[in-house]
Each structure stands twice: as structure tokens, then as C-alpha cells.
Amino acid sequence: MSGLGLPVRLLLTPGQAGDPGRVPALLEGLRPRVVIADRGYDTDAVVARVGAAGAEAVIPNHARRSIARAYDTERYKDRNLAERFWARAKQCRRVATRYDKTARNFLAFVHVASVMVLLR
């Protein structure tokens, strides 16, 4: 997401795969100043990858982290921009229910829904 809550890149994760493994692909070719993510992305590998990209990681500490990391709690409040984008995108029934059988078709319609959100 950009600073305005607009999507920059959309990727799907396979079935039971975790999202943190997709961070290198999400950051590839981008020069973000800040990466804001939820607790699910709080791994040492993700924080190191974000730092290697020259960005600040604004990710709250996961409950099982033994040594807490400092993060900007005020800047973390901007994460609601991404949540609001997804709330608007899920107004499209095909995005919310994932009726498409193939990942290719689903991702294509997510892109269509994203354009519809951007044009509002």
C-alpha cells in the first residue's frame, strides 16, 4: 500500500502458506520508507528484510517474542488505511466470498475490484 492507502502490489499466498514468506516478493523493486504490518509479520526475517530495503519496520511485537522491539505506535495507526481499502474491495461479492476456482481468476478480479475502489 502507498501512503494514501492505495495498493502498490497485490500477491496471493497459496492455501495454508503464511503471509510473511511473501515479504521479499512484495518489496522487490520498491524503495519504501516505512513498512506497516500487523503482528503476523513480526519475525526476525521480515524485520531484517525490511531494514535491508532501507525502510523502517512498524510492526507490533508478537506475544511470543521474548525480547520486545520498539516500534512507532503513532505511525502504526496508519495501518487502518489498508484495512479500509480491503473493506471497500470486499464490497464486491466475488472478492469477499472467493467463488473463483483458480487463483489466477481470483487475483484478476481482485485487481478489477482494486481499480473500482481507486475510481470512487
Secondary structure, DSSP 8 states (H G I E B T S, - for coil): --TTS--S------TT--GGGGHHHHHTT---SEEE--GGG--HHHHHHHHHTT-EEE----TT-SS-----HHHHGGGHHHHHHHHHHTTSHHHHH---SSHHHHHHHHHHHHHHHHH-
